[in-house]
């Protein structure tokens, strides 16, 4: 388009498709970076609509860029945007950091009596805790 | 209390030099008694044998067996901050007497 055949052959104008591909790649990269930042901070929002829209938008832009035709190098950001934009919404939709529960023990309740097994395979009875100050921790697992 | 198998608990206990009683709750029977099953999870990555995970929680129980303090995490990856637990112990337990 503009610039083509103007005699300044040294600087080839960027194809429209390549420009779109770069924009798509930047959107995908920034959104992904923000997502993983929030995941590391353990503050992923419950509503991830914005993330899904941004990722799918980036993927769609990537496809559009390829349709508009990119330069050979321009195909790289386009494919990157498509891969990231198409794959991450899956992760975004299934990753659950927020817990769900219905009934839960409350302050003032009596501690439920229970029996269990310790690391040595020995039986444990909560009756042995009676009359003592107790700290109980529930945690996910060793990982 | 975790969903780890007794062997895993023994292994980690040794590895980290832990002193506290560590109990295995594979079937989440104790977890359910406390109402701490995390219903948002149907599989427990990294702990394939367990069907679910407990909500991360720390409870303080007094001598009469009454729950005096609970710290529940809204996030399965987050655990109670040690300083918060220590402050709660000081507030609710007569530490000097024990």
gemmi code that builds the backbone of each chain (N, CA, C; Angstrom):
import gemmi

chains = {
    "A": [
        ("UNK", (0.849, -1.194, 0.000), (0.000, 0.000, 0.000), (0.888, 1.249, 0.000)),
        ("UNK", (0.734, 2.090, 0.973), (1.559, 3.296, 0.999), (3.022, 2.887, 1.174)),
        ("UNK", (3.873, 3.582, 0.487), (5.290, 3.268, 0.573), (5.715, 2.290, -0.493)),
        ("UNK", (4.805, 1.485, -0.991), (5.206, 0.504, -1.994), (5.497, 1.220, -3.301)),
        ("UNK", (6.640, 0.920, -3.865), (7.013, 1.507, -5.134), (7.373, 2.970, -5.026)),
        ("UNK", (7.647, 3.453, -3.835), (8.003, 4.839, -3.659), (9.481, 5.058, -3.891)),
        ("UNK", (10.177, 3.969, -4.162), (11.590, 4.115, -4.423), (12.446, 3.832, -3.212)),
        ("UNK", (11.828, 3.824, -2.005), (12.626, 3.529, -0.815), (12.571, 2.021, -0.556)),
        ("UNK", (13.212, 1.282, -1.434), (13.122, -0.166, -1.406), (13.866, -0.764, -0.221)),
        ("UNK", (14.769, 0.013, 0.365), (15.577, -0.517, 1.460), (14.710, -0.910, 2.658)),
        ("UNK", (13.667, -0.081, 2.929), (12.790, -0.396, 4.067), (11.482, -0.948, 3.525)),
        ("UNK", (11.310, -2.272, 3.688), (10.064, -2.871, 3.197), (8.940, -2.585, 4.184)),
        ("UNK", (7.826, -2.060, 3.714), (6.714, -1.813, 4.650), (6.189, -3.138, 5.194)),
        ("UNK", (5.783, -3.075, 6.456), (5.269, -4.269, 7.106), (3.901, -4.596, 6.544)),
        ("UNK", (3.683, -5.869, 6.254), (2.361, -6.264, 5.744), (1.312, -6.094, 6.837)),
        ("UNK", (0.099, -5.763, 6.420), (-0.991, -5.586, 7.387), (-1.144, -6.836, 8.260)),
        ("UNK", (-1.046, -7.993, 7.632), (-1.194, -9.247, 8.370), (-0.151, -9.375, 9.463)),
        ("UNK", (1.061, -8.972, 9.165), (2.145, -9.052, 10.149), (1.876, -8.124, 11.316)),
        ("UNK", (1.372, -6.903, 10.997), (1.041, -5.953, 12.072), (-0.020, -6.549, 12.987)),
        ("UNK", (-1.053, -7.114, 12.382), (-2.127, -7.717, 13.184), (-1.575, -8.861, 14.026)),
        ("UNK", (-0.669, -9.655, 13.415), (-0.074, -10.786, 14.120), (0.692, -10.315, 15.354)),
        ("UNK", (1.423, -9.210, 15.195), (2.195, -8.682, 16.325), (1.266, -8.214, 17.440)),
        ("UNK", (0.188, -7.516, 17.053), (-0.779, -7.062, 18.062), (-1.375, -8.268, 18.794)),
        ("UNK", (-1.720, -9.310, 18.026), (-2.303, -10.516, 18.628), (-1.327, -11.159, 19.603)),
        ("UNK", (-0.065, -11.234, 19.201), (0.948, -11.865, 20.059), (1.136, -11.071, 21.341)),
        ("UNK", (1.127, -9.736, 21.223), (1.300, -8.894, 22.423), (0.110, -9.092, 23.374)),
        ("UNK", (-1.101, -9.113, 22.821), (-2.289, -9.320, 23.664), (-2.189, -10.671, 24.388)),
        ("UNK", (-1.827, -11.710, 23.619), (-1.733, -13.055, 24.208), (-0.656, -13.090, 25.290)),
        ("UNK", (0.493, -12.502, 25.007), (1.613, -12.553, 25.946), (1.309, -11.775, 27.225)),
        ("UNK", (0.763, -10.559, 27.060), (0.477, -9.726, 28.243), (-0.601, -10.378, 29.102)),
        ("UNK", (-1.655, -10.905, 28.441), (-2.727, -11.547, 29.204), (-2.202, -12.784, 29.943)),
        ("UNK", (-1.377, -13.583, 29.255), (-0.827, -14.789, 29.873), (0.062, -14.420, 31.059)),
        ("UNK", (0.886, -13.388, 30.846), (1.784, -12.962, 31.917), (0.984, -12.516, 33.145)),
        ("UNK", (-0.086, -11.765, 32.903), (-0.926, -11.269, 34.001), (-1.619, -12.445, 34.706)),
        ("UNK", (-2.065, -13.410, 33.897), (-2.729, -14.574, 34.466), (-1.792, -15.327, 35.422)),
        ("UNK", (-0.576, -15.591, 34.972), (0.353, -16.351, 35.796), (0.814, -15.541, 37.005)),
        ("UNK", (0.837, -14.213, 36.841), (1.162, -13.358, 37.995), (0.078, -13.513, 39.061)),
        ("UNK", (-1.182, -13.444, 38.641), (-2.288, -13.586, 39.593), (-2.292, -14.979, 40.213)),
        ("UNK", (-1.966, -15.994, 39.397), (-1.950, -17.363, 39.916), (-0.871, -17.495, 40.992)),
        ("UNK", (0.280, -16.888, 40.756), (1.373, -16.958, 41.722), (1.015, -16.215, 43.003)),
        ("UNK", (0.240, -15.147, 42.851), (-0.190, -14.370, 44.015), (-1.410, -15.003, 44.677)),
        ("UNK", (-1.880, -16.088, 44.106), (-3.079, -16.783, 44.555), (-4.257, -15.816, 44.670)),
        ("UNK", (-4.426, -15.012, 43.647), (-5.561, -14.089, 43.675), (-6.287, -14.094, 42.339)),
        ("UNK", (-6.466, -15.292, 41.782), (-7.227, -15.394, 40.543), (-8.677, -15.004, 40.815)),
        ("UNK", (-9.263, -14.202, 39.930), (-10.655, -13.800, 40.149), (-11.600, -14.965, 39.891)),
        ("UNK", (-12.761, -14.931, 40.519), (-13.754, -15.986, 40.309), (-14.332, -15.883, 38.892)),
        ("UNK", (-14.485, -14.647, 38.418), (-15.031, -14.428, 37.080), (-13.875, -14.232, 36.107)),
        ("UNK", (-13.688, -15.192, 35.231), (-12.547, -15.129, 34.306), (-12.969, -14.754, 32.889)),
        ("UNK", (-14.160, -14.176, 32.740), (-14.668, -13.849, 31.410), (-13.689, -12.980, 30.626)),
        ("UNK", (-13.126, -11.978, 31.313), (-12.189, -11.060, 30.668), (-10.991, -11.786, 30.095)),
        ("UNK", (-10.476, -12.741, 30.871), (-9.317, -13.504, 30.410), (-9.658, -14.330, 29.178)),
        ("UNK", (-10.813, -15.003, 29.237), (-11.208, -15.860, 28.121), (-11.390, -15.012, 26.862)),
        ("UNK", (-12.038, -13.843, 27.007), (-12.253, -12.961, 25.852), (-10.916, -12.509, 25.279)),
        ("UNK", (-9.982, -12.104, 26.167), (-8.678, -11.627, 25.695), (-7.921, -12.729, 24.964)),
        ("UNK", (-7.935, -13.942, 25.534), (-7.205, -15.050, 24.903), (-7.827, -15.438, 23.571)),
        ("UNK", (-9.155, -15.601, 23.571), (-9.824, -15.997, 22.325), (-9.708, -14.890, 21.285)),
        ("UNK", (-9.741, -13.633, 21.759), (-9.567, -12.499, 20.846), (-8.202, -12.532, 20.191)),
        ("UNK", (-7.177, -12.837, 21.007), (-5.813, -12.920, 20.481), (-5.713, -14.042, 19.452)),
        ("UNK", (-6.331, -15.179, 19.772), (-6.299, -16.314, 18.844), (-7.002, -15.958, 17.543)),
        ("UNK", (-8.159, -15.285, 17.664), (-8.918, -14.894, 16.480), (-8.126, -13.903, 15.625)),
        ("UNK", (-7.467, -12.954, 16.298), (-6.621, -11.986, 15.572), (-5.484, -12.702, 14.843)),
        ("UNK", (-4.940, -13.734, 15.514), (-3.855, -14.514, 14.902), (-4.319, -15.191, 13.623)),
        ("UNK", (-5.509, -15.771, 13.688), (-6.075, -16.432, 12.496), (-6.327, -15.400, 11.401)),
        ("UNK", (-6.903, -14.249, 11.806), (-7.196, -13.172, 10.853), (-5.913, -12.695, 10.178)),
        ("UNK", (-4.837, -12.602, 10.990), (-3.548, -12.154, 10.447), (-3.061, -13.114, 9.376)),
        ("UNK", (-3.210, -14.425, 9.633), (-2.754, -15.412, 8.647), (-3.600, -15.334, 7.386)),
        ("UNK", (-4.897, -15.056, 7.554), (-5.779, -14.935, 6.387), (-5.373, -13.717, 5.554)),
        ("UNK", (-5.060, -12.606, 6.261), (-4.644, -11.382, 5.558), (-3.261, -11.529, 4.927)),
        ("UNK", (-2.591, -12.607, 5.250), (-1.252, -12.946, 4.776), (-0.187, -12.100, 5.506)),
        ("UNK", (0.703, -12.820, 6.112), (1.809, -12.192, 6.822), (3.085, -12.491, 6.057)),
        ("UNK", (4.146, -11.849, 6.460), (5.454, -12.238, 5.943), (5.811, -13.560, 6.617)),
        ("UNK", (6.882, -14.156, 6.136), (7.277, -15.448, 6.700), (7.523, -15.322, 8.205)),
        ("UNK", (8.220, -14.263, 8.582), (8.511, -14.053, 10.007), (7.250, -13.663, 10.772)),
        ("UNK", (6.352, -12.970, 10.081), (5.122, -12.510, 10.715), (4.216, -13.652, 11.116)),
        ("UNK", (4.426, -14.827, 10.521), (3.603, -15.981, 10.859), (3.916, -16.459, 12.273)),
        ("UNK", (5.124, -16.185, 12.751), (5.521, -16.656, 14.087), (4.651, -16.039, 15.185)),
        ("UNK", (4.540, -14.681, 15.249), (3.638, -14.127, 16.282), (2.194, -14.553, 16.093)),
        ("UNK", (1.788, -14.745, 14.841), (0.405, -15.154, 14.586), (0.151, -16.537, 15.176)),
        ("UNK", (1.064, -17.463, 14.904), (0.904, -18.832, 15.417), (1.013, -18.825, 16.941)),
        ("UNK", (1.929, -18.008, 17.477), (2.075, -17.896, 18.936), (0.746, -17.451, 19.561)),
        ("UNK", (0.134, -16.413, 18.970), (-1.126, -15.889, 19.511), (-2.223, -16.941, 19.445)),
        ("UNK", (-2.228, -17.714, 18.356), (-3.271, -18.740, 18.203), (-3.086, -19.838, 19.247)),
        ("UNK", (-1.841, -20.292, 19.399), (-1.571, -21.392, 20.338), (-1.885, -20.958, 21.774)),
        ("UNK", (-1.318, -19.804, 22.166), (-1.547, -19.308, 23.538), (-3.023, -18.991, 23.746)),
        ("UNK", (-3.605, -18.287, 22.777), (-4.991, -17.844, 22.903), (-5.992, -18.977, 22.890)),
        ("UNK", (-5.639, -20.080, 22.235), (-6.587, -21.193, 22.171), (-6.394, -22.154, 23.327)),
        ("UNK", (-5.165, -22.260, 23.817), (-4.887, -23.238, 24.868), (-5.224, -22.702, 26.261)),
        ("UNK", (-4.856, -21.453, 26.533), (-4.986, -20.959, 27.906), (-6.422, -20.817, 28.420)),
        ("UNK", (-7.416, -20.478, 27.556), (-8.773, -20.414, 28.103), (-9.188, -21.712, 28.781)),
        ("UNK", (-8.678, -22.853, 28.287), (-8.969, -24.143, 28.904), (-8.430, -24.154, 30.336)),
        ("UNK", (-7.171, -23.771, 30.480), (-6.556, -23.689, 31.805), (-7.315, -22.704, 32.688)),
        ("UNK", (-7.642, -21.565, 32.087), (-8.308, -20.503, 32.837), (-9.653, -20.977, 33.370)),
        ("UNK", (-10.353, -21.765, 32.557), (-11.691, -22.176, 32.965), (-11.655, -23.307, 33.988)),
        ("UNK", (-10.606, -24.158, 33.964), (-10.628, -25.291, 34.898), (-9.837, -25.041, 36.180)),
        ("UNK", (-8.884, -24.093, 36.161), (-8.066, -23.937, 37.354), (-8.900, -23.342, 38.477)),
        ("UNK", (-8.918, -24.038, 39.595), (-9.748, -23.624, 40.723), (-8.869, -23.304, 41.914)),
        ("UNK", (-8.833, -22.069, 42.288), (-8.077, -21.706, 43.478), (-9.006, -21.444, 44.648)),
        ("UNK", (-10.254, -21.181, 44.332), (-11.207, -20.872, 45.383), (-11.886, -22.168, 45.823)),
        ("UNK", (-11.988, -22.370, 47.116), (-12.572, -23.610, 47.617), (-14.089, -23.472, 47.736)),
        ("UNK", (-14.754, -24.599, 47.704), (-16.207, -24.636, 47.871), (-16.517, -25.586, 49.012)),
        ("UNK", (-17.384, -25.173, 49.872), (-17.777, -26.060, 50.966), (-19.161, -25.623, 51.424)),
        ("UNK", (-19.879, -26.507, 52.064), (-21.186, -26.080, 52.574), (-21.141, -25.954, 54.099)),
        ("UNK", (-21.187, -27.074, 54.802), (-21.176, -26.963, 56.256), (-19.745, -26.967, 56.754)),
        ("UNK", (-19.505, -26.202, 57.763), (-18.147, -26.131, 58.276), (-18.204, -25.911, 59.779)),
        ("UNK", (-17.192, -26.420, 60.476), (-17.122, -26.272, 61.921), (-16.946, -24.792, 62.278)),
        ("UNK", (-17.527, -24.385, 63.399), (-17.449, -22.973, 63.782), (-16.915, -22.815, 65.192)),
        ("UNK", (-16.443, -21.608, 65.477), (-15.973, -21.296, 66.822), (-17.125, -21.513, 67.809)),
        ("UNK", (-16.810, -22.195, 68.927), (-17.838, -22.480, 69.913), (-18.350, -23.907, 69.818)),
        ("UNK", (-18.151, -24.529, 68.630), (-18.545, -25.935, 68.469), (-17.617, -26.818, 69.295)),
        ("UNK", (-18.131, -27.981, 69.680), (-17.274, -28.981, 70.298), (-16.478, -29.667, 69.197)),
        ("UNK", (-15.216, -29.968, 69.483), (-14.408, -30.658, 68.474), (-14.992, -32.053, 68.241)),
        ("UNK", (-15.229, -32.435, 66.987), (-15.752, -33.785, 66.745), (-14.729, -34.820, 67.209)),
        ("UNK", (-15.214, -35.888, 67.798), (-14.308, -36.968, 68.187), (-14.010, -37.807, 66.945)),
        ("UNK", (-12.778, -38.248, 66.844), (-12.420, -39.019, 65.660), (-11.291, -39.994, 65.968)),
        ("UNK", (-11.141, -40.952, 65.105), (-9.991, -41.856, 65.158), (-9.293, -41.782, 63.811)),
        ("UNK", (-7.990, -42.005, 63.812), (-7.246, -41.928, 62.566), (-5.968, -42.762, 62.694)),
        ("UNK", (-5.094, -42.631, 61.708), (-3.855, -43.400, 61.685), (-2.692, -42.445, 61.500)),
        ("UNK", (-1.634, -42.614, 62.257), (-0.486, -41.709, 62.105), (0.531, -42.275, 61.104)),
        ("UNK", (1.646, -41.586, 60.969), (2.656, -41.958, 59.984), (3.306, -43.310, 60.242)),
        ("UNK", (3.215, -43.784, 61.458), (3.782, -45.091, 61.790), (2.720, -46.198, 61.679)),
        ("UNK", (1.535, -45.818, 61.206), (0.467, -46.795, 61.100), (-0.228, -47.060, 62.422)),
        ("UNK", (0.123, -46.266, 63.438), (-0.482, -46.446, 64.762), (-1.870, -45.793, 64.784)),
        ("UNK", (-2.800, -46.442, 65.453), (-4.131, -45.876, 65.595), (-4.063, -44.649, 66.495)),
        ("UNK", (-4.856, -43.648, 66.149), (-4.911, -42.426, 66.941), (-6.355, -42.153, 67.315)),
        ("UNK", (-6.589, -41.875, 68.595), (-7.942, -41.560, 69.057), (-7.947, -40.142, 69.609)),
        ("UNK", (-8.891, -39.326, 69.136), (-8.930, -37.923, 69.567), (-9.218, -37.804, 71.059)),
        ("UNK", (-9.675, -38.915, 71.695), (-9.923, -38.885, 73.140), (-8.624, -38.558, 73.890)),
        ("UNK", (-7.495, -38.903, 73.270), (-6.205, -38.631, 73.913), (-5.915, -37.130, 73.978)),
        ("UNK", (-6.697, -36.331, 73.269), (-6.490, -34.873, 73.265), (-7.313, -34.188, 74.352)),
        ("UNK", (-8.249, -34.918, 74.932), (-9.142, -34.311, 75.934), (-8.344, -33.731, 77.098)),
        ("UNK", (-8.707, -32.506, 77.475), (-8.029, -31.859, 78.597), (-6.750, -31.157, 78.185)),
        ("UNK", (-6.433, -31.199, 76.893), (-5.221, -30.523, 76.419), (-5.595, -29.386, 75.480)),
        ("UNK", (-4.665, -28.436, 75.387), (-4.791, -27.428, 74.341), (-4.337, -28.092, 73.047)),
        ("UNK", (-5.126, -27.909, 71.995), (-4.829, -28.615, 70.750), (-4.808, -27.653, 69.574)),
        ("UNK", (-3.852, -27.859, 68.715), (-3.830, -27.140, 67.438), (-3.945, -28.202, 66.352)),
        ("UNK", (-4.977, -28.110, 65.550), (-5.157, -29.059, 64.452), (-5.016, -28.317, 63.133)),
        ("UNK", (-4.225, -28.877, 62.255), (-4.079, -28.300, 60.916), (-4.576, -29.297, 59.894)),
        ("UNK", (-5.417, -28.835, 58.994), (-5.767, -29.616, 57.819), (-5.010, -28.997, 56.657)),
        ("UNK", (-4.307, -29.827, 55.920), (-3.643, -29.275, 54.739), (-3.777, -30.246, 53.577)),
        ("UNK", (-3.489, -29.735, 52.401), (-3.850, -30.470, 51.192), (-3.125, -31.804, 51.088)),
        ("UNK", (-1.810, -31.781, 51.126), (-1.024, -33.003, 51.017), (0.436, -32.600, 51.031)),
        ("UNK", (1.294, -33.554, 50.809), (2.729, -33.273, 50.895), (3.229, -32.366, 49.781)),
        ("UNK", (2.502, -32.316, 48.666), (3.001, -31.590, 47.497), (2.843, -30.107, 47.673)),
    ],
    "B": [
        ("UNK", (-3.155, -33.177, 59.734), (-4.184, -33.971, 59.066), (-4.078, -33.715, 57.572)),
        ("UNK", (-3.849, -34.770, 56.822), (-3.810, -34.608, 55.376), (-4.299, -35.898, 54.738)),
        ("UNK", (-4.425, -35.873, 53.425), (-4.904, -37.069, 52.730), (-3.746, -37.975, 52.321)),
        ("UNK", (-2.545, -37.656, 52.789), (-1.391, -38.491, 52.455), (-1.523, -39.880, 53.069)),
        ("UNK", (-0.916, -40.865, 52.393), (-0.838, -42.214, 52.949), (0.126, -42.198, 54.130)),
        ("UNK", (-0.054, -43.116, 55.106), (0.852, -43.163, 56.256), (2.329, -43.214, 55.851)),
        ("UNK", (2.657, -43.966, 54.780), (4.060, -44.075, 54.359), (4.602, -42.712, 53.919)),
        ("UNK", (3.752, -41.960, 53.209), (4.177, -40.641, 52.733), (4.389, -39.712, 53.928)),
        ("UNK", (3.500, -39.809, 54.904), (3.629, -38.977, 56.098), (4.934, -39.296, 56.815)),
        ("UNK", (5.215, -40.582, 56.980), (6.447, -40.986, 57.656), (7.657, -40.449, 56.912)),
        ("UNK", (7.601, -40.524, 55.593), (8.701, -40.064, 54.751), (8.923, -38.561, 54.911)),
        ("UNK", (7.835, -37.778, 54.801), (7.946, -36.314, 54.884), (8.311, -35.883, 56.298)),
        ("UNK", (7.803, -36.621, 57.260), (8.085, -36.323, 58.644), (9.577, -36.409, 58.902)),
        ("UNK", (10.157, -37.471, 58.370), (11.593, -37.678, 58.510), (12.353, -36.589, 57.745)),
        ("UNK", (11.904, -36.342, 56.524), (12.569, -35.371, 55.643), (12.616, -33.979, 56.259)),
        ("UNK", (11.503, -33.552, 56.863), (11.418, -32.187, 57.387), (11.664, -32.127, 58.893)),
        ("UNK", (11.934, -33.269, 59.524), (12.208, -33.278, 60.953), (11.028, -32.787, 61.773)),
        ("UNK", (9.819, -33.198, 61.386), (8.621, -32.700, 62.058), (8.340, -33.471, 63.347)),
        ("UNK", (7.824, -32.749, 64.334), (7.605, -33.336, 65.649), (6.131, -33.612, 65.947)),
        ("UNK", (5.253, -32.883, 65.311), (3.829, -32.980, 65.652), (3.252, -34.327, 65.203)),
        ("UNK", (2.179, -34.720, 65.847), (1.443, -35.906, 65.410), (0.856, -35.619, 64.034)),
        ("UNK", (1.146, -36.497, 63.084), (0.617, -36.281, 61.735), (-0.256, -37.465, 61.366)),
        ("UNK", (-1.494, -37.147, 61.034), (-2.477, -38.200, 60.795), (-2.871, -38.276, 59.334)),
        ("UNK", (-3.129, -39.499, 58.923), (-3.537, -39.751, 57.545), (-5.060, -39.822, 57.479)),
        ("UNK", (-5.625, -39.084, 56.559), (-7.079, -39.071, 56.422), (-7.454, -39.323, 54.970)),
        ("UNK", (-6.997, -40.469, 54.476), (-7.199, -40.832, 53.073), (-8.659, -40.764, 52.632)),
        ("UNK", (-9.552, -41.255, 53.466), (-10.961, -41.313, 53.080), (-11.702, -40.027, 53.450)),
        ("UNK", (-10.983, -39.069, 54.027), (-11.554, -37.784, 54.451), (-12.662, -37.944, 55.494)),
        ("UNK", (-12.608, -39.036, 56.256), (-13.642, -39.238, 57.269), (-13.556, -38.169, 58.344)),
        ("UNK", (-12.323, -37.873, 58.795), (-12.155, -36.840, 59.814), (-12.450, -35.464, 59.208)),
        ("UNK", (-11.933, -35.261, 58.009), (-12.191, -34.008, 57.301), (-13.697, -33.733, 57.201)),
        ("UNK", (-14.459, -34.778, 56.895), (-15.913, -34.618, 56.778), (-16.554, -34.329, 58.126)),
        ("UNK", (-16.008, -34.944, 59.191), (-16.558, -34.671, 60.525), (-16.421, -33.192, 60.874)),
        ("UNK", (-15.352, -32.584, 60.389), (-15.126, -31.157, 60.626), (-15.790, -30.303, 59.548)),
        ("UNK", (-16.355, -30.954, 58.559), (-16.999, -30.222, 57.468), (-16.009, -29.461, 56.608)),
        ("UNK", (-14.819, -30.045, 56.444), (-13.754, -29.310, 55.756), (-13.388, -29.897, 54.401)),
        ("UNK", (-14.266, -30.736, 53.850), (-13.974, -31.238, 52.510), (-14.142, -30.108, 51.507)),
        ("UNK", (-13.173, -29.978, 50.626), (-13.247, -28.959, 49.589), (-14.061, -29.514, 48.427)),
        ("UNK", (-15.303, -29.090, 48.326), (-16.185, -29.644, 47.304), (-15.849, -29.145, 45.908)),
        ("UNK", (-15.019, -28.137, 45.849), (-14.623, -27.628, 44.545), (-13.623, -28.532, 43.843)),
        ("UNK", (-13.110, -29.512, 44.584), (-12.101, -30.398, 44.023), (-12.594, -31.825, 43.940)),
        ("UNK", (-12.511, -32.401, 42.771), (-12.910, -33.792, 42.651), (-11.706, -34.677, 42.427)),
        ("UNK", (-10.597, -34.084, 42.119), (-9.364, -34.855, 42.038), (-8.302, -34.064, 42.781)),
        ("UNK", (-7.321, -34.770, 43.260), (-6.256, -34.130, 44.007), (-4.942, -34.339, 43.269)),
        ("UNK", (-4.543, -33.366, 42.449), (-3.313, -33.531, 41.687), (-2.125, -33.754, 42.610)),
        ("UNK", (-1.282, -34.721, 42.269), (-0.105, -34.994, 43.080), (-0.399, -35.943, 44.212)),
        ("UNK", (-1.638, -36.202, 44.479), (-2.002, -37.134, 45.538), (-3.112, -38.006, 44.971)),
        ("UNK", (-2.750, -38.776, 43.962), (-3.725, -39.466, 43.114), (-4.648, -40.388, 43.894)),
        ("UNK", (-4.146, -40.922, 45.011), (-4.943, -41.918, 45.734), (-6.137, -41.265, 46.427)),
        ("UNK", (-6.015, -39.986, 46.766), (-7.079, -39.332, 47.513), (-8.172, -38.860, 46.558)),
        ("UNK", (-9.405, -38.956, 47.008), (-10.512, -38.566, 46.134), (-10.792, -37.064, 46.177)),
        ("UNK", (-10.342, -36.419, 47.239), (-10.571, -34.982, 47.358), (-9.556, -34.412, 48.338)),
        ("UNK", (-9.650, -33.126, 48.569), (-8.734, -32.462, 49.484), (-9.528, -31.725, 50.555)),
        ("UNK", (-8.925, -31.567, 51.735), (-9.589, -30.734, 52.730), (-9.360, -29.257, 52.418)),
        ("UNK", (-10.243, -28.417, 52.936), (-10.007, -26.978, 52.919), (-8.833, -26.734, 53.870)),
        ("UNK", (-7.818, -25.982, 53.466), (-6.733, -25.723, 54.416), (-7.294, -24.984, 55.632)),
        ("UNK", (-7.049, -25.534, 56.807), (-7.633, -24.934, 58.004), (-6.735, -25.173, 59.203)),
        ("UNK", (-6.745, -24.215, 60.109), (-6.044, -24.375, 61.374), (-7.068, -24.109, 62.470)),
        ("UNK", (-7.136, -25.021, 63.451), (-8.102, -24.877, 64.542), (-7.385, -24.923, 65.876)),
        ("UNK", (-7.851, -24.109, 66.802), (-7.375, -24.182, 68.171), (-8.515, -24.697, 69.041)),
        ("UNK", (-8.195, -25.704, 69.851), (-9.193, -26.336, 70.708), (-8.735, -26.189, 72.158)),
        ("UNK", (-9.635, -25.743, 73.031), (-9.231, -25.579, 74.434), (-9.380, -26.891, 75.205)),
        ("UNK", (-9.084, -26.832, 76.508), (-9.074, -28.061, 77.317), (-10.441, -28.718, 77.394)),
        ("UNK", (-11.502, -27.916, 77.235), (-12.840, -28.506, 77.332), (-13.266, -29.116, 75.992)),
        ("UNK", (-12.390, -29.071, 75.011), (-12.719, -29.659, 73.713), (-13.525, -28.732, 72.833)),
        ("UNK", (-13.561, -27.439, 73.206), (-14.334, -26.472, 72.422), (-13.414, -25.754, 71.428)),
        ("UNK", (-13.933, -25.560, 70.235), (-13.180, -24.826, 69.217), (-13.148, -23.356, 69.608)),
        ("UNK", (-11.954, -22.782, 69.760), (-11.871, -21.378, 70.172), (-11.384, -20.466, 69.042)),
        ("UNK", (-10.818, -21.056, 68.008), (-10.316, -20.225, 66.911), (-10.195, -21.075, 65.647)),
        ("UNK", (-10.584, -20.502, 64.526), (-10.451, -21.210, 63.248), (-9.885, -20.255, 62.211)),
        ("UNK", (-8.927, -20.743, 61.469), (-8.449, -19.986, 60.315), (-8.694, -20.850, 59.087)),
        ("UNK", (-9.626, -20.416, 58.259), (-9.923, -21.140, 57.030), (-9.328, -20.392, 55.868)),
        ("UNK", (-8.762, -21.131, 54.956), (-8.237, -20.481, 53.771), (-9.282, -20.521, 52.671)),
        ("UNK", (-9.398, -19.427, 51.968), (-10.316, -19.398, 50.828), (-9.632, -20.011, 49.610)),
        ("UNK", (-8.398, -20.394, 49.787), (-7.609, -20.879, 48.675), (-6.911, -22.168, 49.051)),
        ("UNK", (-7.029, -23.168, 48.178), (-6.499, -24.468, 48.558), (-4.974, -24.495, 48.609)),
        ("UNK", (-4.322, -23.498, 48.022), (-2.864, -23.500, 48.002), (-2.274, -22.721, 49.169)),
        ("UNK", (-3.131, -21.994, 49.870), (-2.612, -21.112, 50.909), (-2.763, -21.764, 52.272)),
        ("UNK", (-1.782, -21.603, 53.112), (-1.854, -22.149, 54.466), (-1.832, -21.006, 55.471)),
        ("UNK", (-2.206, -21.341, 56.686), (-2.232, -20.328, 57.726), (-0.838, -19.755, 57.934)),
        ("UNK", (-0.784, -18.463, 58.059), (0.485, -17.801, 58.306), (0.923, -18.094, 59.743)),
        ("UNK", (2.159, -18.579, 59.952), (2.590, -18.938, 61.308), (2.410, -17.804, 62.318)),
        ("UNK", (2.667, -16.563, 61.904), (2.560, -15.457, 62.853), (1.107, -15.248, 63.285)),
        ("UNK", (0.174, -15.481, 62.358), (-1.247, -15.340, 62.679), (-1.656, -16.414, 63.684)),
        ("UNK", (-1.161, -17.641, 63.448), (-1.497, -18.749, 64.344), (-0.913, -18.502, 65.734)),
        ("UNK", (0.328, -18.030, 65.768), (0.977, -17.763, 67.062), (0.223, -16.685, 67.833)),
        ("UNK", (-0.196, -15.638, 67.132), (-0.941, -14.558, 67.782), (-2.255, -15.085, 68.341)),
        ("UNK", (-2.918, -15.958, 67.577), (-4.187, -16.532, 68.024), (-3.966, -17.426, 69.240)),
        ("UNK", (-2.863, -18.168, 69.237), (-2.562, -19.032, 70.376), (-2.343, -18.197, 71.626)),
        ("UNK", (-1.662, -17.070, 71.455), (-1.422, -16.199, 72.605), (-2.733, -15.608, 73.104)),
        ("UNK", (-3.632, -15.308, 72.171), (-4.892, -14.684, 72.545), (-5.846, -15.678, 73.206)),
        ("UNK", (-5.843, -16.917, 72.731), (-6.856, -17.875, 73.184), (-6.335, -18.896, 74.191)),
        ("UNK", (-5.045, -19.131, 74.179), (-4.476, -20.103, 75.104), (-3.703, -19.366, 76.181)),
        ("UNK", (-3.769, -19.896, 77.388), (-2.940, -19.347, 78.457), (-1.582, -20.018, 78.334)),
        ("UNK", (-0.777, -19.482, 77.413), (0.487, -20.127, 77.054), (1.394, -20.302, 78.274)),
        ("UNK", (1.392, -19.275, 79.155), (2.305, -19.314, 80.293), (2.076, -20.566, 81.144)),
        ("UNK", (0.809, -20.989, 81.234), (0.488, -22.132, 82.070), (0.828, -23.472, 81.432)),
        ("UNK", (1.289, -23.436, 80.158), (1.541, -24.700, 79.486), (2.908, -24.729, 78.887)),
    ],
}
model = gemmi.Model(1)
for chain_id, residues in chains.items():
    chain = gemmi.Chain(chain_id)
    for i, (resn, *xyz) in enumerate(residues, 1):
        res = gemmi.Residue()
        res.name, res.seqid = resn, gemmi.SeqId(i, " ")
        for name, pos in zip(("N", "CA", "C"), xyz):
            atom = gemmi.Atom()
            atom.name, atom.element = name, gemmi.Element(name[0])
            atom.pos, atom.b_iso = gemmi.Position(*pos), 0.0
            res.add_atom(atom)
        chain.add_residue(res)
    model.add_chain(chain)
structure = gemmi.Structure()
structure.add_model(model)
structure.setup_entities()
